Structure formats: C-alpha cells, structure tokens
Amino acid sequence: MGTAKKIFTNWRVIMLLIFLVFAYFSINGGIAVHFFDEGISIKSVGENSSAALAGIENPSTKLSPLSREKIISVAGSQITSVQDYYQAVGKLEDEQTFKLITNKKSYTLLANLDQSESIDNQLNVIDLGIKVEDVPTSNIKKGLDLAGGTRVLLKPVETVSEDDLDLTISNLKERLNVYGLSDVVVRAASDLAGENFILIEIAGVTENEVKELLAKQGKFEAKIGNETVFFGGKKDITYVCRSAECSGLGPQRQCFQAETGYGCNFFFGITLTPEAAQRQADLTDQLTIVTDENGRYLSEKLQLFLDDKMVEELSIAADLKGRATTDIQITGSEKGISQQEAMSNTLQEMKRLQTIMVTGSLPVKLEVVKMDTISPSLGKEFLQNILLVGVLAVLAVVVVVFLRYRKIKVVLPMVLTLISEMILILGFAALVGWNLDLAAIAGIIIVAGTGVDHLIVITDETLRGEKLTDWKKKIKNAMFIVTGAYLTTCAGMLPLWFAGAGLLKGFAFTTIVGISFGVLIARPAYAAIIEQLLDN
C-alpha cells in the first residue's frame, strides 16, 4: 500500500492521470460511452432541398461527430439504422407533408420526386436532400482512408498570390457545399520546392463528378453579340433555382433521338440583379424582331459561355425587347448512347452549371495533379486490419519485454504507458478535429515504436547498478537520452510536414504530437513508477 500511495501521489503520475481524463472526455464527449449506440445522424443537407427549406441546418465541419443532429423518426416510423431511414423515405408520396423528428427538434417537410434518380419516369424516388450515416461512437473523425471517399490534389496552372489562393479555397468550399458535399476538408498545401497546391478530402462519399467540378475554372458569361449581359456568381445572379418546381428536364420535348444516340433538354430559372437586368434591357432594345415558323424572336441570341467556350444559344422572345426582366430561364442539353444515359448526363450537367452560377468563377485555373478514391467497404477493411495489427503489436511488445526483464512489475507499467500515450493522441485528435487516416495511424505506430525504445532506455538505466541508491541520477541520465532522441525525431519530421504537397502532413503532425505527449507527460510518469517499484 505504501508503494501505491507513493506512485499515485507523485506529481508526474497525477499529471498523466489528469491528461488521460481530459482525453477520455474529448473522445466520448462526456462520461457515457457511445460504443453501443444505435441510430443515424445527419451528415449533410443539400442547399434548397426539402430538408433545408424546412429549417434543417447543414452540419458545420467544425462540429464534433457526437454533436451532430440525430434522426429519431420519419413520418411516424422509428429510425434506428440507415436502412430504416431509406425504407421510411421510400414509402413517402410526392407532395406529401410529413414530420421528421430529431434529437433537437421536430420539422415539417414536403416530399418531392428526385428527377435525377427517377430518370425513367417510373421510379418513385423521393430525395429530402439529407445524407445520413450511422451514429458515430466517438468524437474521433475518420479520414477518407478509413471512412472511404475522394482525395483530390489541385495545382494552379500559373503563379498566384496568397490572397488569390485563399479566395480560390473559399470558392471551392462554397461549390462543394452548394453541390451537397459538406463533410470536406479544403486546405492549402505546398512542397519543399515552394509550389502551391490545394488539397481536398471528401470523406464518406464517392462522387464521379467531383473531379470536373473542381478542376474547371467555371467562368460563366451570358452574351448578346459581343456584349456581356451577366456573369455567374452573386454579383449578377441573386438566385438559382435547384428545386423540382423550376428546374429539371425540359417540360417540352424532354428527350429526342440523335444521330449517335439520344439527347435531352434541361431548364432552370435564375434571378438577375436589377443592374444585370437593365444591361439586358439596353442591349435587347437595339435589336430587331424577326418572325419564323416557331414564333417571334429578337435578331440576336443569348449565348452562354463556360470557360470561354460557347455551350448554348438561347432565342430571346420578342416581348423581352427593352424590358428589364430579372427572372429568366436557362436551358441546355446533353447527349448519351442510351436515353437513360442521356437523361443522367443532362441532369448532371444542369447541376454543374447551377453550381457555377451560384458560386461564380474561380480566380485561377486549376489542374488535377492526383486523385484517389477509396470505397467505404475498403476503408472498413483498413480499420479492421489496423486494429488487428495494433493488438498483435501490443502482444509482441509484452512478450519481448517479459523475456527481456522477467518481471511483471516492469512489463505491466510499460504496456499501460504505451496505451496511455495512444489515448492521449486520440484525445487530442478528437479535440482539434483532426481526421484520423492511414498517414496519422502510421504516425501512431512510430510513436509506439519510439515509446518502447525510450521506456527500455529508462528501465535499463534504472536497473543498471541496481545496488546504488542514487535513483535521481539514474532517471536523469535516462531522460537525457530520451530528450535527445525526441529532438532528433522532431527535426526529422519537420521536412515531412511540407513534403509531398502536404500529403504526409498527418504523419508528421501525429508523430510530433505523440512523442511530445510521451516525452513530456507519459514517459516521466513511467520513470516515477518504475523508480518506486524497483526501489521496493
């Protein structure tokens, strides 16, 4: 009892215990353990969707996983899994009003058909604009390596200023949010040569259209003749319709057979600023009216340009001559080998054009340097393999250390110290919202490896000359070696912080944080514990 009292009253051990308590609360968000929780939480909410119009907010990327809103019931059906949610939504009828209850509030939603999914006009597919996931069991955020998703590395095609780079990042974030992708990380990165990059990680999703959406500058212009009427973005466009009431496949002649397959038309409404509407009125006032078999139109067409390439020409009705109309309709078309493919391509192009009109063009042109996609199922396999390897690594350490010292009072504190270091790393990651990916886990493995090395140094220095009584000198010598190794490792990690355009930043960050917790908190506590155990 005297030895235990000395151990738990030592200030280094007390500090370790305090940090472990804080780490536990950071990971679990409180005292209760959420490992066996059931249900689903809201991952993202699409702009102008039924859910957004009902007042359901898109979760902030800064929000901890356990703080996300959880869905309890949909139209009276209790929801305990993702499958329950989609079954409940599948039973809804078009234009049906129903209640969606969460752990925070009750909402009234209007169900609408999703035209992009109901492409054969026969499927009754309701889209509320909500992406859901199983409720998280902790506040630890899993990166795309473990949750599945897409990583895109973009590079400006020309040298840009820091302000332009920041503006581009803000624009990309807005595009992804408008497109319905909110669980994303968009950050600047650079390599050792000073090249600037933009790294985007979209965990938990696999979107085929993300590459094109991000790489294109998205410069949108509408011209009459050689004069620009309006640009994409909030400067000239105040509203872009994305709901089923005023957007979708063309109400007339939706699809048609072309020479190489099929083609389909789309439409959506936009609202111009009064200034842009006046520019249109001034330009159309100078045009003449022509009459053909289809009706009366103005002599010039409204030409739509995307990235300086004309994508569509729209006839201007004669009654718009000289009128400052703020509400206009944009139309376009796309093709495909089959009618189903044509409809899908048309709706995808419509969504892309809507997004660019909402966000405006990027300040710089970007090119895709690297793009990786990992399926969620593969991410789960990665996580299972990592846990298995972790357990085997701990067992291997136990066996080797026991064979080396033949003393359980050395093996047990060493293993508990290693586990406490990992808990401290995970607690810090949960606190700052750091995504745990394969690079970060590799950093944890490095920390565990250096931890074993340092603990063996401390133990050997303590056991060396065991009959001597100057324990403080032994510990001081051991910690001097440990501190030297710590500084060397940190120096080696700093170049990796910038190497590979920031792709190794997670590895460097986790390693530095982990060994800092070890050297400053966990390993001194181990030295105090081993001193008391061996002294007795």
C-alpha positions in Angstrom: 0.0 0.0 0.0 2.9 2.4 0.8 4.3 1.9 -2.8 1.0 2.5 -4.4 0.5 5.7 -2.3 3.9 7.0 -3.3 3.1 6.3 -7.0 -0.3 7.9 -7.1 0.8 11.0 -5.1 3.8 11.6 -7.5 3.1 14.9 -9.4 4.2 13.3 -12.7 1.8 10.4 -12.3 -1.0 12.8 -11.3 -0.4 15.0 -14.4 -0.6 11.9 -16.6 -3.9 10.8 -15.0 -5.4 14.3 -15.4 -4.5 14.4 -19.1 -6.0 10.9 -19.5 -9.3 12.1 -18.0 -9.4 15.0 -20.4 -8.6 12.7 -23.3 -11.4 10.4 -22.3 -13.9 13.3 -22.2 -12.7 14.6 -25.5 -13.1 11.2 -27.2 -16.5 10.3 -25.6 -18.0 13.8 -25.3 -18.9 13.1 -21.7 -18.9 10.3 -19.1 -21.1 7.9 -21.1 -19.6 5.5 -23.6 -21.3 5.6 -27.0 -19.7 2.4 -28.4 -23.1 0.5 -28.5 -25.2 3.5 -29.7 -27.8 2.9 -32.4 -29.4 5.2 -34.9 -28.3 7.6 -37.6 -27.1 11.2 -37.7 -27.3 13.9 -40.4 -24.1 14.1 -42.4 -25.0 16.9 -44.8 -28.1 18.8 -46.1 -28.3 20.0 -49.7 -29.0 23.6 -50.5 -32.6 24.4 -51.5 -33.6 20.8 -50.6 -36.8 19.9 -48.8 -34.8 19.5 -45.6 -33.1 22.9 -46.0 -36.4 24.6 -46.7 -37.8 23.0 -43.5 -35.1 24.6 -41.5 -32.7 21.6 -41.0 -29.2 23.1 -40.9 -26.2 21.6 -42.8 -23.7 20.4 -40.1 -20.7 22.5 -39.7 -17.3 20.9 -40.4 -16.2 22.2 -37.1 -19.0 20.3 -35.3 -17.8 17.2 -33.4 -19.3 13.9 -34.7 -21.2 13.2 -31.5 -22.8 16.7 -31.6 -24.4 16.1 -35.0 -28.2 16.0 -35.2 -29.7 12.5 -34.9 -32.9 11.4 -36.7 -35.4 9.7 -34.5 -38.4 9.2 -36.7 -39.7 9.9 -40.3 -43.4 10.2 -40.9 -44.1 8.2 -37.7 -41.6 5.4 -38.5 -38.9 4.9 -35.9 -35.3 5.1 -37.3 -32.5 3.0 -35.8 -30.4 2.4 -38.9 -29.6 3.8 -42.3 -31.7 1.1 -43.9 -34.7 2.1 -41.7 -34.3 5.7 -43.0 -34.3 4.9 -46.7 -37.2 2.5 -46.2 -39.2 5.2 -44.5 -38.4 7.8 -47.2 -39.3 5.2 -49.9 -42.8 5.0 -48.5 -43.4 8.7 -49.0 -45.6 10.0 -51.8 -44.8 13.0 -54.0 -46.0 16.3 -52.5 -46.7 14.6 -49.1 -46.3 16.7 -46.0 -44.8 14.8 -43.0 -42.9 15.2 -39.7 -39.2 14.5 -39.3 -38.2 14.3 -35.6 -34.6 14.6 -34.4 -33.0 14.7 -31.0 -33.1 18.5 -31.2 -36.3 19.5 -33.0 -39.4 18.5 -35.0 -39.5 19.6 -38.6 -42.3 19.6 -41.2 -41.1 18.6 -44.7 -42.6 18.4 -48.2 -41.6 15.2 -50.1 -40.6 15.8 -53.7 -39.6 13.4 -56.5 -35.9 13.4 -57.4 -35.8 13.7 -61.2 -32.1 12.8 -61.3 -32.9 9.4 -59.8 -36.4 8.9 -61.4 -34.8 9.0 -64.9 -37.2 6.5 -66.4 -40.2 8.5 -65.1 -41.4 5.3 -63.5 -39.4 5.1 -60.2 -40.9 6.9 -57.3 -37.7 8.2 -55.8 -38.0 10.8 -53.0 -35.0 12.9 -52.2 -35.1 15.0 -49.0 -31.6 16.4 -49.6 -30.2 14.6 -46.5 -27.2 12.4 -46.4 -27.1 10.2 -43.3 -24.7 7.8 -41.6 -24.7 5.5 -38.6 -24.3 7.5 -35.4 -20.6 7.9 -34.5 -19.3 6.0 -31.5 -16.8 8.7 -30.6 -15.6 12.2 -31.5 -12.7 10.8 -33.5 -13.0 11.8 -37.1 -12.1 9.1 -39.6 -10.3 10.3 -42.7 -11.1 9.0 -46.2 -8.7 6.1 -45.9 -10.9 4.7 -43.2 -14.3 6.1 -44.0 -14.0 5.9 -47.8 -14.1 9.0 -50.0 -12.1 11.0 -52.5 -8.8 12.9 -52.2 -8.0 15.5 -54.9 -4.8 17.4 -55.2 -5.1 20.6 -57.3 -2.4 22.9 -58.6 -2.8 26.4 -60.0 -1.6 26.5 -63.6 0.2 29.8 -63.0 1.8 31.6 -60.1 -0.8 33.0 -57.7 -0.7 35.4 -54.8 -1.6 34.2 -51.3 -4.9 36.3 -51.4 -5.9 34.6 -54.7 -5.1 31.2 -53.2 -7.3 31.9 -50.2 -10.1 33.2 -52.4 -9.9 30.1 -54.5 -10.1 27.9 -51.4 -13.2 29.8 -50.2 -14.8 29.4 -53.6 -14.1 25.7 -53.7 -15.6 25.2 -50.2 -18.8 27.1 -51.3 -19.0 25.0 -54.5 -18.8 21.7 -52.5 -21.4 22.9 -50.0 -23.8 24.0 -52.8 -23.2 20.7 -54.5 -24.3 18.9 -51.4 -20.8 17.9 -50.2 -20.3 19.4 -46.8 -18.1 16.8 -44.9 -15.0 18.1 -46.7 -11.5 19.4 -45.9 -10.1 22.0 -48.2 -6.7 23.5 -47.3 -3.7 25.0 -48.9 -0.5 22.9 -49.2 3.0 23.4 -50.5 6.0 21.2 -51.2 9.7 21.7 -50.4 10.2 23.5 -53.8 7.7 26.2 -52.8 4.9 25.0 -55.2 1.4 25.8 -54.1 -1.4 23.2 -54.1 -4.9 22.8 -52.8 -5.7 19.5 -51.1 -9.3 18.4 -50.9 -10.5 15.4 -48.9 -14.1 14.3 -49.1 -14.6 11.6 -46.5 -17.5 9.1 -46.7 -18.6 9.8 -50.4 -17.5 8.8 -53.8 -18.6 11.5 -56.4 -17.6 10.9 -60.0 -18.4 14.5 -61.0 -16.1 16.0 -58.3 -13.0 16.0 -60.5 -14.6 18.0 -63.2 -16.4 20.3 -60.8 -13.1 21.2 -59.1 -10.7 21.3 -62.0 -12.8 23.7 -64.1 -12.4 27.4 -63.5 -16.1 27.8 -64.1 -16.1 31.2 -65.7 -19.7 31.7 -66.8 -20.8 34.5 -69.1 -24.0 35.3 -70.9 -23.6 37.5 -74.0 -25.7 39.2 -76.6 -23.5 39.7 -79.6 -20.1 40.6 -78.2 -21.5 42.3 -75.1 -21.7 40.6 -71.7 -25.1 40.6 -70.1 -24.2 38.9 -66.8 -21.6 36.8 -65.1 -22.0 33.7 -62.9 -21.8 34.5 -59.2 -23.6 36.7 -56.6 -22.6 39.9 -58.3 -25.1 39.4 -61.2 -27.2 36.5 -60.0 -29.2 36.6 -56.8 -31.0 33.2 -57.0 -30.5 30.0 -58.9 -33.5 27.5 -58.8 -32.4 24.0 -57.8 -35.8 22.6 -56.8 -38.1 20.3 -58.9 -40.7 23.1 -59.3 -38.4 25.3 -61.5 -35.6 23.0 -62.7 -35.1 19.6 -64.3 -35.7 18.0 -67.7 -37.4 20.3 -70.2 -41.2 20.3 -69.9 -41.5 20.0 -73.7 -39.5 17.6 -75.8 -37.5 16.3 -72.9 -35.5 13.7 -74.9 -35.1 13.0 -78.5 -33.2 10.6 -80.7 -30.0 11.9 -82.2 -27.6 10.6 -84.9 -25.2 9.0 -82.3 -27.7 8.1 -79.6 -30.1 10.3 -77.6 -30.2 13.9 -76.4 -32.2 15.5 -73.6 -33.0 19.1 -72.6 -32.8 20.7 -69.2 -34.1 24.0 -67.8 -33.8 26.1 -64.6 -34.7 29.6 -63.6 -32.4 32.3 -62.3 -33.0 35.8 -60.9 -30.7 38.6 -62.0 -29.8 41.7 -60.1 -31.6 44.9 -61.3 -28.3 46.1 -62.8 -27.8 42.9 -64.9 -31.5 43.1 -65.9 -31.0 46.7 -67.1 -28.0 45.7 -69.1 -30.1 43.1 -70.8 -32.8 45.6 -71.5 -30.4 48.1 -73.0 -28.9 45.5 -75.3 -32.2 44.0 -76.5 -33.7 47.4 -77.1 -31.2 47.8 -80.0 -32.3 44.5 -81.7 -34.9 44.0 -84.3 -37.8 41.5 -84.3 -37.8 38.5 -86.7 -40.6 36.1 -87.4 -40.3 32.4 -88.3 -42.4 29.3 -88.1 -41.7 28.9 -84.4 -42.8 32.5 -83.4 -41.4 36.0 -83.0 -37.9 36.4 -81.7 -35.1 39.1 -81.5 -32.4 39.1 -84.1 -29.6 38.1 -81.7 -29.5 35.2 -79.4 -28.4 34.9 -75.8 -25.1 33.0 -75.9 -23.9 31.1 -72.8 -20.1 30.7 -72.4 -18.5 28.4 -69.9 -14.7 28.8 -69.6 -14.7 30.9 -72.8 -16.4 28.1 -74.7 -20.0 28.6 -76.0 -22.2 25.9 -74.6 -25.7 27.1 -75.6 -27.6 29.6 -77.7 -31.0 30.7 -76.5 -33.6 32.5 -78.6 -34.9 35.7 -77.0 -38.7 36.2 -77.1 -39.8 39.4 -78.9 -41.7 40.6 -75.8 -38.4 40.9 -73.9 -37.2 43.7 -76.2 -36.1 46.6 -74.0 -37.6 45.0 -70.8 -35.5 44.9 -67.6 -36.6 41.3 -66.7 -35.0 39.9 -63.6 -36.4 36.4 -63.9 -35.2 34.4 -66.8 -34.9 30.7 -67.8 -31.7 28.9 -68.7 -31.9 25.8 -71.0 -29.4 23.4 -72.3 -28.9 19.8 -73.5 -26.6 16.8 -73.2 -26.3 13.5 -75.1 -25.8 9.8 -74.3 -25.7 6.5 -76.0 -29.0 5.4 -74.4 -31.9 7.5 -73.4 -31.2 6.7 -69.7 -27.6 7.8 -70.1 -28.6 11.0 -71.9 -31.0 11.9 -69.1 -28.4 11.2 -66.4 -25.8 13.3 -68.3 -28.2 16.1 -68.8 -29.2 16.3 -65.2 -25.5 16.1 -64.1 -24.6 19.0 -66.5 -27.5 21.0 -65.2 -26.4 20.6 -61.6 -22.8 21.6 -62.6 -24.0 24.7 -64.4 -26.2 25.7 -61.5 -23.3 25.3 -59.0 -21.1 27.5 -61.1 -23.8 30.1 -61.5 -24.2 30.2 -57.7 -20.6 30.4 -56.8 -19.1 32.2 -59.8 -15.7 31.5 -61.4 -12.5 30.6 -59.6 -9.9 33.4 -59.5 -7.3 31.0 -61.1 -7.4 27.9 -63.3 -6.6 24.6 -61.6 -5.3 21.3 -62.8 -5.8 17.9 -61.1 -2.4 16.6 -60.1 -3.6 13.5 -58.2 -6.9 11.9 -57.4 -7.5 8.9 -55.1 -10.9 7.2 -54.4 -11.4 4.7 -51.7 -14.7 2.8 -51.2 -16.3 2.8 -47.7 -16.1 -1.0 -47.6 -12.3 -0.9 -48.3 -12.0 1.7 -45.5 -13.7 -0.6 -43.1 -11.3 -3.4 -44.0 -8.4 -1.0 -43.4 -9.7 -0.2 -40.0 -10.2 -3.8 -39.0 -6.7 -4.7 -40.2 -5.2 -1.8 -38.3 -7.0 -2.9 -35.1 -5.7 -6.4 -35.6 -2.2 -5.2 -36.2 -2.4 -3.0 -33.1 -3.4 -5.9 -30.9 -0.6 -8.1 -32.3 1.9 -5.3 -31.8 1.0 -4.9 -28.1 1.2 -8.6 -27.6 4.6 -8.7 -29.3 5.8 -5.9 -27.0 4.5 -7.8 -23.9 6.3 -11.0 -24.9 9.6 -9.4 -25.8 9.7 -7.2 -22.8 8.8 -10.0 -20.5 11.5 -12.2 -22.0 14.0 -9.3 -21.5 13.2 -8.5 -17.9 11.3 -11.5 -16.5 9.5 -9.1 -14.2 5.7 -8.4 -14.4 6.2 -5.2 -12.4 8.3 -3.9 -15.4 6.1 -5.3 -18.2 2.7 -4.0 -16.9 3.6 -0.3 -16.4 5.4 -0.3 -19.8 2.3 -1.6 -21.6 0.0 0.7 -19.7 2.2 3.7 -20.5 2.1 2.8 -24.3 -1.7 2.5 -24.2 -1.9 5.9 -22.3 0.2 7.6 -25.0 -2.2 6.3 -27.7 -5.2 7.5 -25.7 -3.6 11.0 -25.4 -3.0 11.2 -29.1 -6.6 10.1 -29.9 -8.0 12.6 -27.3 -6.0 15.4 -28.9 -7.2 14.4 -32.4 -10.8 14.5 -31.2 -10.3 17.8 -29.5 -8.9 19.6 -32.6 -11.0 17.7 -35.1 -8.0 16.1 -36.8 -9.0 13.4 -39.4 -7.5 10.0 -38.5 -6.2 8.5 -41.7 -3.6 5.9 -42.7 -0.8 8.5 -42.5 -1.9 9.5 -39.0 -2.1 5.9 -37.9 1.5 5.3 -39.3 2.5 8.2 -37.0 0.9 6.5 -34.0 2.8 3.3 -34.9 6.0 5.3 -35.0 5.2 6.9 -31.6 4.6 3.4 -30.1 7.9 2.2 -31.5 9.9 5.1 -30.1 7.9 4.8 -26.9 9.0 1.2 -26.4 12.6 2.2 -27.2 12.5 5.1 -24.7 10.9 3.0 -22.0 13.5 0.3 -22.4 16.2 3.0 -22.1 14.6 4.3 -18.9 14.3 0.8 -17.5 17.8 -0.2 -18.4 19.3 3.0 -16.9 17.3 2.4 -13.7 18.3 -1.3 -13.5 22.0 -0.6 -14.2 23.8 -0.5 -10.9 20.7 -1.6 -9.1 22.5 -1.7 -5.8 23.3 2.0 -5.9 20.8 4.3 -4.2 21.1 7.5 -6.4 17.8 6.9 -8.3 17.5 10.5 -9.3 20.8 10.4 -11.1 19.8 7.2 -13.0 16.5 8.8 -14.1 18.2 12.0 -15.1 20.6 10.1 -17.3 17.8 8.1 -18.9 15.6 11.2 -19.6 18.7 13.0 -21.1 18.9 10.2 -23.7 15.1 10.2 -24.2 15.1 14.0 -24.7 17.9 13.8 -27.2 16.1 11.2 -29.3 12.9 13.3 -29.1 14.5 16.4 -30.5 16.1 14.3 -33.3 12.8 12.8 -34.2 11.0 16.2 -34.3 13.8 17.6 -36.5 13.3 14.6 -38.9 9.5 15.2 -39.0 9.6 18.9 -39.9 10.6 18.3 -43.6 7.8 15.7 -43.9 5.3 18.4 -42.9 5.8 20.0 -46.3 6.9 17.1 -48.4 4.5 15.6 -51.0 2.3 18.7 -51.2 1.1 18.1 -47.6 0.0 14.5 -48.1 2.4 13.4 -45.3 1.3 16.2 -43.0 -0.9 13.9 -41.0 2.0 11.5 -40.4 4.4 14.3 -39.3 1.7 16.0 -37.2 0.7 12.8 -35.4 4.3 11.8 -34.8 5.3 15.1 -33.3 2.2 15.4 -31.1 2.5 11.7 -30.0 6.2 11.8 -29.0 5.6 15.2 -27.3 2.9 13.7 -25.1 5.2 10.8 -24.4 8.3 12.7 -23.6 6.7 15.5 -21.6 3.9 13.5 -19.8 3.7 9.7 -20.1 7.4 8.7 -20.0 8.3 10.8 -17.0 5.4 9.3 -15.2 6.7 5.8 -16.2 10.1 6.7 -14.8 8.5 7.7 -11.5 6.5 4.5 -11.3 9.4 2.2 -12.2 11.6 4.0 -9.7 9.2 3.2 -6.9 8.6 -0.4 -8.0 12.2 -1.3 -8.3 13.2 0.6 -5.2 10.9 -1.6 -3.2 
